[in-house]
C-alpha cells in the first residue's frame, strides 16, 4: 500500500476557488457576446492596462518587431519549430484516408479533413510562453488548417518581441496583442473586428482554461487544461538533486502546480524535503515554486515498481519523468499520462521547449481519457458510404427489419423505398412491403 510522506492541500479549498473563477468567466463571456469590441477593449484596459488603436498587428509592425529579436534567438526559434514540425509531419503521415469494400458493392471510407480556422492562445503573463506559439501554430499549419489566428497578451506594456517572432515564423495569418478571457472570447464568439474561429487551442491561466471549457460546443477545443503537473517516478538508482530540480522546474509555473514523487526508495523519499529547501534558497522563481511545493507537493512511497505503475495511473499526471533502472518498463505498462520522459537524460523542459513533442497536455486526471495536442486534434475524421443497387437491396432488407424492431417507421421507409426501386430492377422483390403495425 502506498504511504504518503507529504500530501497536497485539501481539494475543498481548490473547489471553492474554481467556483469563483467560473462565475467571473461566465460574466466576461456574456459581456463580450453582447458588446463585442467595446467589451474586449474595456477588459484589456482593466486587466492588462493595454488599449492600442487596434489589437491586431499590421505586417509593417510585425516586421519591425521581428527585426528587434537577436539573430541567435531567431535561429533558436527556427530550430525548435523545425523539431515540432518534423514530429507533427510524421504524425500526420500516420493518419491515412481509407476506403474499403466491406461487402460486395458496399464501399465505406473516411477522410481526415483539417479544421477550417483555429484560434491559438499564447500565454504571456509572468512568463512569456514563446514555445506555446510553436506548439499550436506550427502544429495547426502542419495539419493543413486554412486560417490561423493567434493572440498573446502584452508583456511589460508592449508586445513581447520573441513571442511575436515565433508567431510570425510559425505561420499565423493574424496576430493580436490581446490576452486573457477577452482574447479567447473574441476568437470564439467574434466581434466587429475579429472573425470567429472553429476551434480554440493553447494553454493559459485558470480563467483562460475555464473560458475554453465554457465555450466548448460553440467551438472545438484542444482539451480541458488546469495548472501544469509533474510526476517523477524514481527508484534507488536515481539521485535526489535531479528529482528536486525537475520537480521545482515545473512548480515554478504557478502556485497551484502539483509536483509529485512516487518512489520505491525510502532514502530518496526522506531526503527530498531538505533538498527542495536547499534549492529553493537559490532558485530565482522560489516565490512561486515554494508555494506550489508547500500546497501541492506530494511524496508517495511504494513497495514495488508494479505499485508505482498503479499510483501513476491513478494520478494520471500531465508530465511523467521515469528515473529508474528500466524506464521502458513504465512505457510498456502505464496507461494514463500526458507525456512520458524516459530516463535521466531527458526531462520535461525538453518537451516544453524544443525536442518536438507537444507541450499542451492533459491535466487534472484528464490523461485517463485523452492525450495532448497533436496534429490529429486539428483533423476531423469524416466517414462516407457508397453502394451499388444490388448492395442496397441486401443492406436494405436488414435495415428494414431492424427499423421495425425500433418502431422507427420513417427510417424503415428509407430502406423500403430502396427495396422497391432497386429490388424491382435487380432481384424482383415486387410490390411495396407493408409496414409492421
VEXDO-404063 format. One line per field, with one value per residue (C-alpha): residue number from 1; residue in three letters; chain; x, y, z. Coordinates in nm, 3 decimals. Example, Ala and Ser with C-alpha at 12.3 -4.5 7.8 and 13.67 -1.06 7.14 Angstrom:
REM VEXDO-404063
fise: [1,2] $
gumar: [ALA,SER] $
zator: [A,A] $
east: [1.230,1.367] $
north: [-0.450,-0.106] $
up: [0.780,0.714] $
This chain:
REM VEXDO-404063
fise: [1,2,3,4,5,6,7,8,9,10,11,12,13,14,15,16,17,18,19,20,21,22,23,24,25,26,27,28,29,30,31,32,33,34,35,36,37,38,39,40,41,42,43,44,45,46,47,48,49,50,51,52,53,54,55,56,57,58,59,60,61,62,63,64,65,66,67,68,69,70,71,72,73,74,75,76,77,78,79,80,81,82,83,84,85,86,87,88,89,90,91,92,93,94,95,96,97,98,99,100,101,102,103,104,105,106,107,108,109,110,111,112,113,114,115,116,117,118,119,120,121,122,123,124,125,126,127,128,129,130,131,132,133,134,135,136,137,138,139,140,141,142,143,144,145,146,147,148,149,150,151,152,153,154,155,156,157,158,159,160,161,162,163,164,165,166,167,168,169,170,171,172,173,174,175,176,177,178,179,180,181,182,183,184,185,186,187,188,189,190,191,192,193,194,195,196,197,198,199,200,201,202,203,204,205,206,207,208,209,210,211,212,213,214,215,216,217,218,219,220,221,222,223,224,225,226,227,228,229,230,231,232,233,234,235,236,237,238,239,240,241,242,243,244,245,246,247,248,249,250,251,252,253,254,255,256,257,258,259,260,261,262,263,264,265,266,267,268,269,270,271,272,273,274,275,276,277,278,279,280,281,282,283,284,285,286,287,288,289,290,291,292,293,294,295,296,297,298,299,300,301,302,303,304,305,306,307,308,309,310,311,312,313,314,315,316,317,318,319,320,321,322,323,324,325,326,327,328,329,330,331,332,333,334,335,336,337,338,339,340,341,342,343,344,345,346,347,348,349,350,351,352,353,354,355,356,357,358,359,360,361,362,363,364,365,366,367,368,369,370,371,372,373,374,375,376,377,378,379,380,381,382,383,384,385,386,387,388,389,390,391,392,393,394,395,396,397,398,399,400,401,402,403,404,405,406,407,408,409,410,411,412,413,414,415,416,417,418,419,420,421,422,423,424,425,426,427,428,429,430,431,432,433,434,435,436,437] $
gumar: [UNK,UNK,UNK,UNK,UNK,UNK,UNK,UNK,UNK,UNK,UNK,UNK,UNK,UNK,UNK,UNK,UNK,UNK,UNK,UNK,UNK,UNK,UNK,UNK,UNK,UNK,UNK,UNK,UNK,UNK,UNK,UNK,UNK,UNK,UNK,UNK,UNK,UNK,UNK,UNK,UNK,UNK,UNK,UNK,UNK,UNK,UNK,UNK,UNK,UNK,UNK,UNK,UNK,UNK,UNK,UNK,UNK,UNK,UNK,UNK,UNK,UNK,UNK,UNK,UNK,UNK,UNK,UNK,UNK,UNK,UNK,UNK,UNK,UNK,UNK,UNK,UNK,UNK,UNK,UNK,UNK,UNK,UNK,UNK,UNK,UNK,UNK,UNK,UNK,UNK,UNK,UNK,UNK,UNK,UNK,UNK,UNK,UNK,UNK,UNK,UNK,UNK,UNK,UNK,UNK,UNK,UNK,UNK,UNK,UNK,UNK,UNK,UNK,UNK,UNK,UNK,UNK,UNK,UNK,UNK,UNK,UNK,UNK,UNK,UNK,UNK,UNK,UNK,UNK,UNK,UNK,UNK,UNK,UNK,UNK,UNK,UNK,UNK,UNK,UNK,UNK,UNK,UNK,UNK,UNK,UNK,UNK,UNK,UNK,UNK,UNK,UNK,UNK,UNK,UNK,UNK,UNK,UNK,UNK,UNK,UNK,UNK,UNK,UNK,UNK,UNK,UNK,UNK,UNK,UNK,UNK,UNK,UNK,UNK,UNK,UNK,UNK,UNK,UNK,UNK,UNK,UNK,UNK,UNK,UNK,UNK,UNK,UNK,UNK,UNK,UNK,UNK,UNK,UNK,UNK,UNK,UNK,UNK,UNK,UNK,UNK,UNK,UNK,UNK,UNK,UNK,UNK,UNK,UNK,UNK,UNK,UNK,UNK,UNK,UNK,UNK,UNK,UNK,UNK,UNK,UNK,UNK,UNK,UNK,UNK,UNK,UNK,UNK,UNK,UNK,UNK,UNK,UNK,UNK,UNK,UNK,UNK,UNK,UNK,UNK,UNK,UNK,UNK,UNK,UNK,UNK,UNK,UNK,UNK,UNK,UNK,UNK,UNK,UNK,UNK,UNK,UNK,UNK,UNK,UNK,UNK,UNK,UNK,UNK,UNK,UNK,UNK,UNK,UNK,UNK,UNK,UNK,UNK,UNK,UNK,UNK,UNK,UNK,UNK,UNK,UNK,UNK,UNK,UNK,UNK,UNK,UNK,UNK,UNK,UNK,UNK,UNK,UNK,UNK,UNK,UNK,UNK,UNK,UNK,UNK,UNK,UNK,UNK,UNK,UNK,UNK,UNK,UNK,UNK,UNK,UNK,UNK,UNK,UNK,UNK,UNK,UNK,UNK,UNK,UNK,UNK,UNK,UNK,UNK,UNK,UNK,UNK,UNK,UNK,UNK,UNK,UNK,UNK,UNK,UNK,UNK,UNK,UNK,UNK,UNK,UNK,UNK,UNK,UNK,UNK,UNK,UNK,UNK,UNK,UNK,UNK,UNK,UNK,UNK,UNK,UNK,UNK,UNK,UNK,UNK,UNK,UNK,UNK,UNK,UNK,UNK,UNK,UNK,UNK,UNK,UNK,UNK,UNK,UNK,UNK,UNK,UNK,UNK,UNK,UNK,UNK,UNK,UNK,UNK,UNK,UNK,UNK,UNK,UNK,UNK,UNK,UNK,UNK,UNK,UNK,UNK,UNK,UNK,UNK,UNK,UNK,UNK,UNK,UNK,UNK,UNK,UNK,UNK,UNK,UNK,UNK,UNK,UNK,UNK,UNK,UNK,UNK,UNK,UNK,UNK,UNK,UNK,UNK,UNK,UNK,UNK,UNK,UNK,UNK,UNK,UNK,UNK,UNK,UNK,UNK,UNK,UNK] $
zator: [A,A,A,A,A,A,A,A,A,A,A,A,A,A,A,A,A,A,A,A,A,A,A,A,A,A,A,A,A,A,A,A,A,A,A,A,A,A,A,A,A,A,A,A,A,A,A,A,A,A,A,A,A,A,A,A,A,A,A,A,A,A,A,A,A,A,A,A,A,A,A,A,A,A,A,A,A,A,A,A,A,A,A,A,A,A,A,A,A,A,A,A,A,A,A,A,A,A,A,A,A,A,A,A,A,A,A,A,A,A,A,A,A,A,A,A,A,A,A,A,A,A,A,A,A,A,A,A,A,A,A,A,A,A,A,A,A,A,A,A,A,A,A,A,A,A,A,A,A,A,A,A,A,A,A,A,A,A,A,A,A,A,A,A,A,A,A,A,A,A,A,A,A,A,A,A,A,A,A,A,A,A,A,A,A,A,A,A,A,A,A,A,A,A,A,A,A,A,A,A,A,A,A,A,A,A,A,A,A,A,A,A,A,A,A,A,A,A,A,A,A,A,A,A,A,A,A,A,A,A,A,A,A,A,A,A,A,A,A,A,A,A,A,A,A,A,A,A,A,A,A,A,A,A,A,A,A,A,A,A,A,A,A,A,A,A,A,A,A,A,A,A,A,A,A,A,A,A,A,A,A,A,A,A,A,A,A,A,A,A,A,A,A,A,A,A,A,A,A,A,A,A,A,A,A,A,A,A,A,A,A,A,A,A,A,A,A,A,A,A,A,A,A,A,A,A,A,A,A,A,A,A,A,A,A,A,A,A,A,A,A,A,A,A,A,A,A,A,A,A,A,A,A,A,A,A,A,A,A,A,A,A,A,A,A,A,A,A,A,A,A,A,A,A,A,A,A,A,A,A,A,A,A,A,A,A,A,A,A,A,A,A,A,A,A,A,A,A,A,A,A,A,A,A,A,A,A,A,A,A,A,A,A,A,A,A,A,A,A,A,A,A,A,A,A,A,A,A,A,A,A,A,A,A,A,A,A] $
east: [0.000,0.125,0.243,0.214,0.503,0.361,0.013,-0.129,-0.386,-0.746,-0.935,-1.227,-1.011,-0.941,-1.306,-1.414,-1.160,-1.279,-1.637,-1.528,-1.338,-1.643,-1.864,-1.614,-1.559,-1.929,-1.984,-1.698,-1.817,-2.168,-2.028,-1.817,-2.106,-2.328,-2.091,-1.814,-1.511,-1.620,-1.620,-1.289,-1.124,-1.258,-1.141,-0.797,-0.764,-0.882,-0.664,-0.360,-0.357,-0.347,-0.558,-0.379,-0.566,-0.602,-0.511,-0.414,-0.055,-0.013,0.258,0.484,0.456,0.532,0.840,0.965,0.917,1.089,1.389,1.436,1.496,1.857,1.968,2.076,1.728,1.568,1.795,1.689,1.320,1.357,1.536,1.260,0.988,1.161,1.166,0.796,0.715,0.912,0.735,0.395,0.466,0.540,0.219,0.020,0.167,0.040,-0.320,-0.443,-0.762,-0.921,-1.176,-1.270,-1.531,-1.687,-1.945,-1.983,-2.087,-2.053,-1.774,-1.703,-1.433,-1.312,-1.122,-0.911,-1.020,-0.843,-1.045,-1.100,-0.997,-0.818,-0.752,-0.423,-0.379,-0.016,0.018,0.240,0.179,0.467,0.635,0.613,0.547,0.731,0.718,0.339,0.343,0.535,0.311,-0.017,0.056,0.315,0.108,-0.209,-0.024,0.120,-0.231,-0.346,-0.561,-0.650,-0.674,-0.473,-0.536,-0.308,-0.341,-0.087,-0.106,0.127,0.432,0.558,0.344,0.431,0.426,0.679,0.915,1.033,0.679,0.564,0.861,0.765,0.408,0.528,0.778,0.518,0.286,-0.001,-0.228,-0.346,-0.167,-0.334,-0.172,-0.461,-0.473,-0.694,-1.056,-1.126,-0.886,-1.037,-1.389,-1.312,-1.171,-1.455,-1.753,-1.629,-1.654,-1.680,-1.309,-1.235,-1.383,-1.489,-1.284,-1.392,-1.151,-0.951,-0.616,-0.333,-0.265,-0.346,-0.424,-0.728,-0.952,-0.845,-0.889,-1.235,-1.329,-1.237,-1.442,-1.749,-1.709,-1.669,-1.954,-1.981,-1.624,-1.392,-1.105,-0.785,-0.852,-0.955,-0.638,-0.557,-0.228,0.074,0.177,0.484,0.514,0.858,0.885,1.219,1.398,1.725,1.925,1.818,1.951,1.770,1.930,1.785,1.444,1.421,1.546,1.287,1.000,1.079,1.130,0.757,0.645,0.772,0.489,0.244,0.142,-0.112,0.115,0.134,0.481,0.475,0.734,0.642,0.938,1.034,1.328,1.269,1.604,1.501,1.159,1.312,1.590,1.369,1.223,1.567,1.693,1.386,1.455,1.822,1.737,1.457,1.710,1.883,1.606,1.507,1.145,1.124,0.844,0.616,0.776,0.785,0.411,0.338,0.554,0.408,0.046,0.057,0.374,0.340,0.581,0.446,0.643,0.552,0.673,0.743,0.753,0.420,0.268,0.440,0.256,-0.074,-0.018,0.098,-0.205,-0.432,-0.276,-0.278,-0.032,0.043,0.421,0.574,0.951,1.078,1.413,1.457,1.687,1.443,1.238,1.081,0.903,0.676,0.627,0.510,0.284,0.148,-0.180,-0.257,-0.018,0.011,0.375,0.647,1.012,1.217,1.547,1.761,1.898,1.570,1.334,1.009,1.185,1.298,0.937,0.814,1.054,1.230,1.252,0.946,0.664,0.380,0.367,-0.010,-0.111,-0.399,-0.406,-0.635,-0.662,-0.776,-0.497,-0.736,-0.934,-0.732,-0.384,-0.243,-0.249,-0.116,-0.169,-0.468,-0.658,-0.686,-0.834,-1.194,-1.217,-1.533,-1.689,-1.872,-2.051,-2.135,-2.325,-2.441,-2.812,-2.762,-2.589,-2.862,-3.117,-2.903,-2.841,-3.197,-3.359,-3.162,-3.219,-3.596,-3.635,-3.410,-3.601,-3.931,-3.794,-3.724,-4.059,-3.872,-4.120,-3.966,-3.628,-3.789,-3.941,-3.598,-3.488,-3.817,-3.805,-3.469,-3.601,-3.894,-3.684,-3.374,-3.539,-3.773,-3.476,-3.237,-3.389,-3.764,-3.891,-4.207,-4.480,-4.436,-4.378,-4.634,-4.519,-4.535,-4.810] $
north: [0.000,0.347,0.565,0.943,1.127,1.458,1.545,1.839,2.077,1.968,1.968,2.152,2.465,2.441,2.359,2.687,2.881,2.709,2.820,3.184,3.151,3.002,3.292,3.555,3.390,3.346,3.718,3.816,3.586,3.728,4.081,4.010,3.831,4.133,4.427,4.286,4.509,4.760,4.492,4.349,4.691,4.766,4.428,4.473,4.813,4.671,4.360,4.444,4.826,4.785,4.979,5.040,5.184,4.826,4.498,4.335,4.389,4.501,4.349,4.652,4.632,4.261,4.317,4.589,4.367,4.066,4.283,4.364,4.000,3.886,3.672,3.390,3.386,3.367,3.070,2.901,2.961,2.817,2.512,2.444,2.492,2.256,1.981,2.029,2.040,1.722,1.521,1.659,1.566,1.208,1.202,1.339,1.077,0.806,0.924,0.768,0.820,0.482,0.324,-0.043,-0.278,-0.442,-0.639,-0.684,-0.344,-0.165,0.093,0.263,0.516,0.809,1.126,1.328,1.686,1.979,2.220,2.536,2.803,2.791,3.046,2.992,3.143,3.202,3.292,3.578,3.691,3.642,3.415,3.494,3.146,3.163,2.786,2.782,2.957,2.665,2.405,2.546,2.744,2.513,2.203,2.358,2.455,2.104,1.962,2.184,2.438,2.718,3.013,3.055,3.345,3.396,3.608,3.687,3.947,4.245,4.191,4.481,4.724,4.618,4.321,4.059,4.056,3.694,3.564,3.770,3.643,3.284,3.354,3.503,3.225,2.965,3.092,3.273,3.464,3.722,3.822,4.015,4.159,4.068,3.846,3.671,3.567,3.864,3.722,3.375,3.518,3.740,3.446,3.211,3.447,3.700,4.077,4.361,4.323,3.955,3.678,3.380,3.060,2.698,2.578,2.718,2.577,2.666,2.679,2.964,3.054,2.929,3.194,3.113,2.741,2.798,3.019,2.739,2.495,2.719,2.785,2.417,2.314,2.653,2.593,2.296,2.299,2.102,1.984,2.096,2.222,2.310,2.401,2.216,1.899,1.681,1.330,1.179,0.802,0.705,0.408,0.394,0.434,0.799,1.093,1.348,1.652,1.563,1.480,1.811,2.008,1.858,1.895,2.261,2.319,2.262,2.404,2.746,2.763,2.874,2.844,2.569,2.340,1.988,1.832,1.466,1.199,0.831,0.621,0.276,0.424,0.529,0.711,0.930,0.999,1.109,1.317,1.511,1.780,1.903,1.908,2.102,2.365,2.384,2.452,2.695,2.907,2.988,2.947,3.287,3.174,3.042,3.285,3.080,2.736,2.731,2.792,2.522,2.273,2.370,2.339,2.086,1.884,1.514,1.236,0.883,0.575,0.245,-0.110,-0.206,-0.080,-0.254,-0.043,0.263,0.197,0.170,0.500,0.676,0.557,0.669,1.017,1.037,1.325,1.563,1.505,1.184,1.151,0.797,0.794,0.421,0.140,0.022,0.324,0.146,-0.088,0.207,0.280,-0.078,-0.089,0.262,0.373,0.720,1.009,1.317,1.261,1.026,1.124,0.807,0.810,1.080,1.206,1.374,1.596,1.791,2.110,1.944,1.861,2.204,2.396,2.223,1.848,1.811,1.656,1.892,2.060,2.121,1.817,1.687,1.782,1.720,1.350,1.404,1.173,0.892,0.967,1.192,1.264,1.609,1.848,1.693,1.719,1.484,1.727,1.962,1.692,1.576,1.209,1.208,0.891,0.825,0.536,0.437,0.124,-0.041,-0.111,-0.480,-0.400,-0.151,-0.432,-0.660,-0.396,-0.262,-0.587,-0.598,-0.229,-0.253,-0.531,-0.360,-0.030,-0.212,-0.353,0.003,0.135,0.395,0.392,0.685,0.515,0.191,0.371,0.496,0.134,0.016,0.280,0.143,-0.213,-0.121,0.068,-0.144,-0.474,-0.447,-0.391,-0.643,-0.911,-0.887,-0.801,-0.665,-0.485,-0.238,-0.404,-0.327,-0.159,-0.367,-0.224] $
up: [0.000,-0.088,0.201,0.181,0.341,0.218,0.089,-0.107,0.044,0.070,-0.258,-0.098,-0.098,-0.469,-0.547,-0.384,-0.590,-0.907,-0.840,-0.823,-1.150,-1.322,-1.221,-1.333,-1.670,-1.736,-1.680,-1.913,-2.193,-2.172,-2.190,-2.499,-2.669,-2.606,-2.668,-2.887,-2.940,-2.676,-2.407,-2.527,-2.508,-2.160,-2.033,-2.186,-2.020,-1.688,-1.673,-1.888,-1.895,-2.273,-2.524,-2.857,-3.159,-3.285,-3.119,-3.447,-3.560,-3.921,-4.139,-4.103,-3.724,-3.731,-3.946,-3.709,-3.403,-3.558,-3.654,-3.285,-3.198,-3.175,-3.471,-3.239,-3.087,-3.431,-3.504,-3.180,-3.252,-3.602,-3.461,-3.209,-3.470,-3.710,-3.445,-3.372,-3.743,-3.816,-3.547,-3.648,-4.010,-3.907,-3.703,-3.998,-4.228,-3.992,-4.038,-4.360,-4.554,-4.616,-4.848,-4.813,-4.962,-4.657,-4.860,-5.234,-5.363,-5.028,-5.012,-4.679,-4.610,-4.411,-4.488,-4.245,-4.308,-4.139,-3.928,-4.133,-3.879,-3.544,-3.271,-3.087,-2.741,-2.641,-2.270,-2.165,-1.810,-1.571,-1.826,-2.199,-2.333,-2.664,-2.704,-2.697,-3.033,-3.181,-3.025,-3.154,-3.471,-3.626,-3.549,-3.693,-4.009,-4.045,-4.015,-4.303,-4.119,-4.363,-4.125,-3.803,-3.565,-3.267,-2.954,-2.686,-2.408,-2.380,-2.164,-1.954,-2.151,-2.507,-2.743,-2.642,-2.939,-2.919,-2.885,-3.183,-3.383,-3.302,-3.414,-3.742,-3.811,-3.716,-3.988,-3.811,-4.051,-3.798,-3.477,-3.196,-2.886,-2.661,-2.356,-2.107,-2.132,-2.360,-2.622,-2.608,-2.619,-2.918,-3.116,-3.028,-3.039,-3.291,-3.271,-3.519,-3.598,-3.517,-3.726,-3.510,-3.540,-3.540,-3.272,-2.977,-2.867,-2.633,-2.259,-2.023,-1.665,-1.474,-1.631,-1.987,-1.922,-1.780,-2.075,-2.314,-2.108,-2.119,-2.492,-2.580,-2.804,-2.965,-3.081,-3.055,-2.807,-2.773,-2.416,-2.069,-1.905,-1.546,-1.378,-1.515,-1.330,-1.291,-1.152,-1.101,-1.065,-0.909,-0.763,-0.570,-0.892,-0.907,-0.709,-0.501,-0.666,-1.007,-0.861,-0.674,-0.976,-1.207,-0.959,-0.896,-1.267,-1.314,-0.979,-1.089,-1.344,-1.079,-0.714,-0.789,-0.995,-0.848,-0.812,-0.705,-0.631,-0.640,-0.528,-0.412,-0.218,0.145,0.139,-0.154,-0.002,0.326,0.166,-0.077,0.157,0.265,-0.095,-0.206,0.060,-0.037,-0.400,-0.317,-0.131,-0.461,-0.720,-0.871,-0.904,-0.548,-0.463,-0.689,-0.672,-0.292,-0.267,-0.524,-0.335,0.001,-0.112,-0.396,-0.346,-0.262,-0.168,-0.209,-0.105,-0.275,-0.229,-0.592,-0.947,-1.007,-0.730,-0.878,-1.206,-1.018,-0.838,-1.154,-1.349,-1.065,-1.065,-1.449,-1.449,-1.734,-1.733,-1.601,-1.566,-1.515,-1.331,-1.281,-1.393,-1.659,-1.767,-2.064,-1.819,-1.746,-2.116,-2.158,-1.851,-1.786,-1.945,-1.807,-1.878,-2.093,-2.190,-2.068,-2.025,-2.007,-1.822,-1.660,-1.991,-2.083,-1.884,-1.902,-2.007,-2.331,-2.410,-2.306,-2.527,-2.810,-2.862,-3.088,-2.886,-2.799,-2.459,-2.449,-2.245,-2.028,-1.660,-1.362,-1.440,-1.799,-1.917,-1.823,-2.141,-2.373,-2.497,-2.561,-2.852,-3.171,-3.542,-3.520,-3.297,-3.593,-3.817,-3.846,-3.939,-4.152,-4.290,-4.617,-4.787,-5.142,-5.253,-5.573,-5.642,-5.563,-5.236,-5.146,-5.165,-4.950,-4.683,-4.712,-4.612,-4.289,-4.226,-4.280,-4.025,-3.769,-3.803,-3.743,-3.415,-3.300,-3.440,-3.648,-3.935,-4.120,-4.105,-4.228,-4.524,-4.631,-4.661,-4.813,-5.086,-5.200,-5.183,-5.407,-5.661,-5.682,-5.595,-5.893,-6.124,-5.981,-5.763,-5.831,-5.484,-5.646,-5.456,-5.171,-4.836,-4.570,-4.252,-3.936,-3.716] $
